[in-house]
Amino acid sequence: MNLNILNTMNPLKIGNIEVKLPIVQGGMGVAISLSGLASAVANAGGIGVISAVAIGMTEPDYMKNYREANKRALRREIRKARTLTDGVLGVNLMVAVTDYEELLTVALEEKIDVIILGAGLPVKMPQYVTDKGFNNIHTRFIPKVSSAKAAKVIFSYWAKNFNHIPDAVVVEGPMAGGHLGFKKDELQDEMVPLSKLVEETVREISFFEKEFNKEVPVIAGGGIYTGKDMYKIMKHGAKGVKMGSRFVTTHECDASLKFKETYINAKKEDIVIINSPVGLPGRAIKNEFINQINAGNTKPFKCSWKCLKSCDFRAVPYCIAQALFNAARGNMDEGFAFAGSNAYLAKKIQSVSDVVLELKIDYYKMKYTEYIRNYIGDKVIPDRINFEDLIPVLPRIKLA
């Protein structure tokens, strides 16, 4: 039997960038995924992503000079990550933030490899892009969407107005953590499967691929936690996966130990949908802070600037950015942790390299199992055989 099948995991190709491990680490803010986590994932072969949202909160002058603080902190984290890895790095940027164009320009000036654009339609580009032109920019662009319809809107706009289309697209389903691009009633029992969203998006994007003679990989995110999850969704057409929660409980994650322990101590029923002050539902781990908000209590605050375009800071019960930053620093009494639907599966804190090894082993077990079934045939294999029992040597195989 040819065991070479175990030594191949198709790389993720985004424009002229080839990523050995088809995993994009989710950009988690505020201050959850900075240079520490991003560089570790990049060193493991995936795409390490720095979250730009309110990144300047790590700066002492943030409340007085938020725009400069955000730009300074983002530039610093990108440069720091570059000193720690030669791998592929990205920035996750919310279109909905008021300094979107400024942060985008910083990432482009620093020649970040990829930019993931979510929380809005990225139809406006800064002067940096219009001056240089897409073909003269090192960075590859990846919009994040929650449906094939949204992908079509973005790709159609870019094709018409820029004569250019994005280099990849992330499809994030309803099982993701953080703010979600779905209505609250769409997050109940009958949620649309991520596999369906991926298949629909692959179909929609195929028309643009033909028109521009360009391969545009679809990357799947939301509820993907294991190598088995990864293998299954890639059977539906995804060329890569985006994983956030799985990398929170790592030594390299930039969040505090108390934040990570929130994941480890969580039960399945603790992961709930909340109403965010910015008008979107979100998935988080229930704690006393969330209980107080649900009970109608408020957390008074002063807003020195309107960081999110959609936030009515005069009417909201608390500042979402401050709550998330508090949690990242370990003050869980004044904040909470966003988390994906499978975050409760976290049982320990481990290194990024160990997480990646586990993902690879689970992935190859699934691949090897399918290979055996196709090679031998289901009919001649008794139901009582556990295919994973047939793979005792897998952990000792040098994985791609």
C-alpha positions as CSV (number, residue, x, y, z in Angstrom):
1,M,0.0,0.0,0.0
2,N,1.4,3.4,-1.0
3,L,1.8,5.4,2.3
4,N,2.9,8.6,0.4
5,I,-0.7,9.7,0.8
6,L,0.2,10.5,4.4
7,N,2.9,12.9,3.4
8,T,0.9,15.3,1.4
9,M,-1.4,18.1,2.5
10,N,-2.1,20.5,-0.4
11,P,-0.6,23.9,0.2
12,L,-2.7,27.0,0.2
13,K,-1.9,29.2,-2.8
14,I,-2.9,32.8,-2.5
15,G,-1.7,34.7,-5.6
16,N,2.1,34.2,-5.6
17,I,2.1,33.2,-1.9
18,E,2.3,29.5,-1.2
19,V,1.4,28.4,2.4
20,K,2.7,25.0,3.3
21,L,0.0,24.4,6.0
22,P,-3.4,25.4,4.7
23,I,-4.4,27.0,8.1
24,V,-5.1,30.7,8.6
25,Q,-5.0,31.6,12.3
26,G,-8.0,33.8,13.1
27,G,-7.4,37.4,13.9
28,M,-8.7,37.9,17.4
29,G,-9.1,41.2,19.2
30,V,-8.7,43.1,21.3
31,A,-5.0,42.1,21.9
32,I,-5.6,38.4,21.7
33,S,-3.6,37.7,18.5
34,L,-0.6,39.9,18.3
35,S,3.0,39.3,17.2
36,G,3.5,36.4,19.6
37,L,0.7,34.1,18.3
38,A,1.0,35.2,14.7
39,S,4.7,34.5,14.5
40,A,4.3,31.1,16.1
41,V,1.6,30.0,13.6
42,A,3.7,31.4,10.8
43,N,6.7,29.4,12.0
44,A,4.5,26.3,12.1
45,G,3.7,26.7,8.4
46,G,0.4,28.5,8.4
47,I,-0.6,32.1,8.1
48,G,-0.2,34.0,11.4
49,V,-2.6,36.9,11.8
50,I,-2.4,40.1,13.9
51,S,-5.7,41.6,14.9
52,A,-5.7,45.4,14.2
53,V,-9.0,46.1,16.0
54,A,-8.3,48.7,18.8
55,I,-4.7,47.5,18.8
56,G,-3.7,50.9,20.2
57,M,-5.2,50.1,23.5
58,T,-1.9,48.6,24.4
59,E,-0.4,52.1,24.1
60,P,-0.4,54.5,27.1
61,D,-1.8,57.5,25.0
62,Y,-4.6,55.6,23.4
63,M,-7.5,57.5,24.9
64,K,-5.9,60.9,24.0
65,N,-4.5,60.0,20.6
66,Y,-6.3,56.9,19.4
67,R,-5.5,57.1,15.7
68,E,-1.7,57.5,16.2
69,A,-1.8,54.9,18.9
70,N,-3.5,52.4,16.6
71,K,-1.1,53.0,13.7
72,R,2.0,52.9,16.0
73,A,0.9,49.7,17.7
74,L,0.0,47.9,14.4
75,R,3.3,48.9,12.8
76,R,5.2,47.8,15.9
77,E,3.5,44.4,16.1
78,I,4.1,43.7,12.4
79,R,7.7,44.6,12.7
80,K,8.1,42.5,15.9
81,A,6.5,39.5,14.2
82,R,8.9,39.9,11.3
83,T,11.8,39.5,13.7
84,L,10.4,36.3,15.0
85,T,9.5,34.5,11.7
86,D,10.2,34.2,8.0
87,G,6.7,32.7,7.5
88,V,3.5,34.2,6.1
89,L,1.9,36.9,8.2
90,G,-1.4,38.7,7.9
91,V,-3.5,41.4,9.5
92,N,-7.2,41.1,10.3
93,L,-8.9,44.5,9.8
94,M,-12.5,45.5,10.4
95,V,-13.9,47.7,7.6
96,A,-16.4,49.0,10.2
97,V,-13.7,50.8,12.3
98,T,-13.4,54.6,11.8
99,D,-9.7,54.5,11.0
100,Y,-10.0,51.6,8.6
101,E,-8.1,53.3,5.7
102,E,-5.3,54.5,8.0
103,L,-4.7,51.0,9.4
104,L,-5.0,49.4,6.0
105,T,-2.3,51.8,4.7
106,V,0.0,51.0,7.6
107,A,-0.3,47.2,6.8
108,L,0.4,47.9,3.2
109,E,3.4,50.1,3.9
110,E,4.8,47.3,6.1
111,K,4.3,44.9,3.2
112,I,2.2,42.5,5.2
113,D,1.6,39.3,3.2
114,V,-2.2,39.2,3.4
115,I,-4.9,41.4,4.7
116,I,-8.2,39.9,5.8
117,L,-11.1,42.4,5.5
118,G,-14.2,41.7,7.6
119,A,-17.1,43.4,9.3
120,G,-18.3,45.3,6.3
121,L,-17.9,45.5,2.5
122,P,-14.4,46.4,1.5
123,V,-15.3,48.7,-1.4
124,K,-13.2,51.7,-0.6
125,M,-9.4,51.5,-0.9
126,P,-6.9,54.1,0.5
127,Q,-4.8,56.4,-1.7
128,Y,-1.9,54.0,-1.3
129,V,-3.7,51.4,-3.4
130,T,-5.0,53.7,-6.1
131,D,-1.5,55.3,-6.5
132,K,0.4,52.1,-6.8
133,G,-2.2,49.7,-8.3
134,F,-3.0,46.3,-7.1
135,N,-0.4,44.6,-9.2
136,N,2.4,46.6,-7.7
137,I,1.5,45.8,-4.1
138,H,3.1,43.0,-2.2
139,T,0.0,42.3,-0.1
140,R,-2.8,39.9,-1.1
141,F,-6.4,40.8,-0.2
142,I,-8.9,38.4,1.4
143,P,-12.4,39.6,2.2
144,K,-14.3,37.7,4.9
145,V,-18.0,37.0,4.2
146,S,-20.9,35.0,5.6
147,S,-22.5,34.0,2.3
148,A,-21.9,33.5,-1.4
149,K,-24.2,36.5,-2.0
150,A,-21.9,38.8,-0.1
151,A,-18.9,37.4,-1.9
152,K,-20.6,38.1,-5.2
153,V,-21.3,41.7,-4.2
154,I,-17.6,42.3,-3.3
155,F,-16.1,40.5,-6.3
156,S,-18.6,42.2,-8.7
157,Y,-17.7,45.7,-7.3
158,W,-14.0,45.0,-7.5
159,A,-14.2,43.7,-11.0
160,K,-16.2,46.7,-12.2
161,N,-14.4,49.5,-10.3
162,F,-10.8,48.1,-10.0
163,N,-10.6,45.6,-12.9
164,H,-9.2,43.3,-10.2
165,I,-10.6,40.7,-7.8
166,P,-9.6,39.6,-4.4
167,D,-6.9,36.9,-4.1
168,A,-8.9,34.6,-1.8
169,V,-12.1,34.7,0.3
170,V,-12.9,33.5,3.8
171,V,-16.4,32.1,4.4
172,E,-17.2,32.3,8.1
173,G,-20.2,30.3,9.2
174,P,-22.6,30.7,12.1
175,M,-20.5,28.5,14.5
176,A,-17.7,31.1,14.7
177,G,-16.8,33.2,17.8
178,G,-16.9,36.9,18.1
179,H,-19.2,39.1,16.1
180,L,-21.2,37.1,13.5
181,G,-22.6,38.1,10.2
182,F,-25.9,36.5,10.8
183,K,-29.2,37.6,12.3
184,K,-29.9,36.2,15.8
185,D,-32.7,34.0,14.6
186,E,-30.3,32.4,12.1
187,L,-28.1,31.2,15.0
188,Q,-30.7,29.0,16.5
189,D,-31.1,25.2,16.0
190,E,-31.4,25.2,12.2
191,M,-28.2,26.9,11.3
192,V,-27.0,26.8,7.7
193,P,-24.1,24.3,7.5
194,L,-20.7,25.7,6.8
195,S,-20.3,23.0,4.1
196,K,-23.3,24.5,2.2
197,L,-21.9,28.1,2.5
198,V,-18.5,26.8,1.2
199,E,-20.0,25.0,-1.8
200,E,-22.2,28.0,-2.7
201,T,-19.2,30.4,-2.5
202,V,-17.0,28.1,-4.5
203,R,-19.6,28.0,-7.3
204,E,-20.1,31.8,-7.2
205,I,-16.4,32.6,-7.3
206,S,-15.7,30.2,-10.1
207,F,-17.3,32.6,-12.6
208,F,-14.8,35.3,-11.5
209,E,-11.9,32.9,-11.7
210,K,-12.7,32.2,-15.3
211,E,-13.2,35.9,-16.2
212,F,-9.9,36.9,-14.7
213,N,-8.0,33.7,-15.3
214,K,-7.0,33.5,-11.7
215,E,-7.4,30.9,-8.9
216,V,-9.2,32.2,-5.9
217,P,-9.2,29.8,-3.0
218,V,-12.1,29.6,-0.6
219,I,-11.1,29.4,3.1
220,A,-13.6,28.0,5.6
221,G,-14.0,29.3,9.1
222,G,-16.4,28.9,12.0
223,G,-16.5,25.9,14.4
224,I,-13.4,24.2,12.9
225,Y,-11.4,22.8,15.8
226,T,-9.9,19.5,14.9
227,G,-8.0,18.0,12.0
228,K,-11.1,15.9,11.3
229,D,-13.2,19.1,11.0
230,M,-10.5,20.4,8.6
231,Y,-10.5,17.3,6.4
232,K,-14.3,17.2,6.2
233,I,-14.8,20.9,5.2
234,M,-12.0,20.6,2.6
235,K,-13.9,17.8,0.9
236,H,-16.6,20.4,0.2
237,G,-14.2,22.6,-1.8
238,A,-12.4,24.7,0.8
239,K,-8.7,25.0,0.0
240,G,-7.8,26.0,3.6
241,V,-9.4,26.7,7.0
242,K,-9.4,29.6,9.4
243,M,-9.1,28.6,13.1
244,G,-9.2,31.0,16.0
245,S,-10.4,29.4,19.2
246,R,-8.0,26.4,18.8
247,F,-5.0,28.7,19.1
248,V,-6.2,30.7,22.1
249,T,-5.1,28.0,24.6
250,T,-1.5,28.1,23.5
251,H,1.6,29.4,25.3
252,E,2.2,31.8,22.5
253,C,-1.2,33.4,22.4
254,D,-0.9,37.0,23.5
255,A,-3.9,36.9,25.9
256,S,-3.5,36.6,29.7
257,L,-3.5,33.2,31.4
258,K,-6.9,34.0,33.0
259,F,-8.4,34.5,29.6
260,K,-7.0,31.1,28.4
261,E,-8.3,29.5,31.5
262,T,-11.8,30.8,30.7
263,Y,-11.7,28.5,27.6
264,I,-10.3,25.5,29.6
265,N,-13.0,25.8,32.3
266,A,-15.9,26.3,29.9
267,K,-18.6,23.8,29.4
268,K,-20.6,23.4,26.2
269,E,-23.6,25.2,27.7
270,D,-21.4,28.1,28.7
271,I,-20.9,29.2,25.1
272,V,-23.8,31.5,24.3
273,I,-25.0,34.1,21.8
274,I,-25.0,37.7,23.2
275,N,-26.3,41.0,21.9
276,S,-23.3,43.2,21.2
277,P,-23.5,47.0,21.7
278,V,-22.5,47.3,18.0
279,G,-25.8,45.8,16.9
280,L,-24.6,42.4,15.9
281,P,-25.0,39.0,17.7
282,G,-21.8,37.5,19.0
283,R,-20.7,34.2,20.5
284,A,-19.0,34.3,23.9
285,I,-18.3,32.3,27.0
286,K,-20.9,33.2,29.7
287,N,-19.5,34.8,32.9
288,E,-20.7,37.2,35.6
289,F,-20.1,40.2,33.4
290,I,-22.4,38.8,30.7
291,N,-24.9,37.9,33.4
292,Q,-25.0,41.4,34.7
293,I,-25.5,42.9,31.2
294,N,-28.3,40.4,30.5
295,A,-29.9,41.5,33.8
296,G,-30.1,45.0,32.5
297,N,-27.1,46.5,34.4
298,T,-24.8,48.9,32.7
299,K,-21.1,49.6,32.8
300,P,-20.7,53.4,32.5
301,F,-17.8,54.6,30.4
302,K,-16.5,57.7,28.5
303,C,-16.0,57.4,24.8
304,S,-13.2,59.7,23.7
305,W,-13.8,58.7,20.1
306,K,-16.2,56.5,18.1
307,C,-14.0,53.5,17.2
308,L,-16.8,51.7,15.3
309,K,-19.0,53.4,12.7
310,S,-22.1,51.5,13.8
311,C,-21.8,52.1,17.6
312,D,-24.2,54.5,19.2
313,F,-22.0,55.0,22.3
314,R,-24.6,57.2,24.0
315,A,-27.1,54.4,24.2
316,V,-25.1,51.2,24.7
317,P,-24.7,49.5,28.1
318,Y,-20.9,49.1,28.0
319,C,-17.9,49.7,25.7
320,I,-17.3,46.5,23.8
321,A,-13.6,47.4,23.0
322,Q,-12.8,48.1,26.7
323,A,-14.6,44.9,27.8
324,L,-12.6,42.8,25.4
325,F,-9.3,44.5,26.3
326,N,-10.0,44.0,30.0
327,A,-10.5,40.3,29.4
328,A,-7.4,40.0,27.3
329,R,-5.4,41.5,30.2
330,G,-7.1,39.0,32.7
331,N,-9.7,41.3,34.2
332,M,-12.6,38.9,33.6
333,D,-14.8,40.8,36.2
334,E,-15.0,43.7,33.7
335,G,-15.0,41.8,30.5
336,F,-15.6,38.5,28.7
337,A,-14.1,36.2,26.1
338,F,-15.4,35.8,22.6
339,A,-15.2,32.1,21.6
340,G,-16.2,29.7,18.8
341,S,-18.8,27.0,19.3
342,N,-16.2,24.3,20.0
343,A,-14.0,26.3,22.4
344,Y,-15.2,24.2,25.3
345,L,-13.1,21.3,23.9
346,A,-9.9,23.0,25.1
347,K,-8.5,21.0,28.0
348,K,-4.9,22.3,28.4
349,I,-2.5,25.0,27.4
350,Q,0.0,23.7,24.9
351,S,2.5,25.0,22.3
352,V,1.3,26.1,18.8
353,S,3.6,23.4,17.4
354,D,1.8,20.7,19.5
355,V,-1.6,22.0,18.3
356,V,-0.5,21.8,14.7
357,L,0.9,18.3,15.2
358,E,-2.5,17.2,16.6
359,L,-4.3,18.8,13.7
360,K,-2.1,17.0,11.2
361,I,-2.5,13.6,12.9
362,D,-6.3,14.0,13.0
363,Y,-6.3,15.1,9.4
364,Y,-4.2,12.3,8.2
365,K,-6.2,9.7,10.1
366,M,-9.3,10.8,8.2
367,K,-7.4,10.8,4.9
368,Y,-5.9,7.4,5.6
369,T,-9.2,5.9,6.7
370,E,-10.8,7.1,3.4
371,Y,-7.9,5.7,1.5
372,I,-8.3,2.2,3.1
373,R,-12.0,2.2,2.4
374,N,-11.4,3.1,-1.3
375,Y,-8.5,0.6,-1.6
376,I,-10.2,-2.4,0.1
377,G,-13.8,-1.5,-0.1
378,D,-16.5,-1.2,2.6
379,K,-18.1,-4.5,1.8
380,V,-15.1,-6.6,2.9
381,I,-14.5,-4.7,6.1
382,P,-16.5,-5.7,9.2
383,D,-18.3,-2.9,10.9
384,R,-16.6,-3.7,14.2
385,I,-13.2,-2.6,12.9
386,N,-12.1,0.8,14.1
387,F,-10.1,2.4,11.2
388,E,-8.1,4.5,13.6
389,D,-6.7,1.3,15.1
390,L,-5.1,0.6,11.8
391,I,-2.9,3.7,12.1
392,P,-0.6,3.1,15.0
393,V,2.4,4.3,13.2
394,L,1.0,7.6,12.2
395,P,2.4,9.8,15.0
396,R,5.9,8.6,14.1
397,I,5.5,9.5,10.4
398,K,7.1,12.7,9.4
399,L,4.2,14.9,8.5
400,A,4.1,17.6,5.8
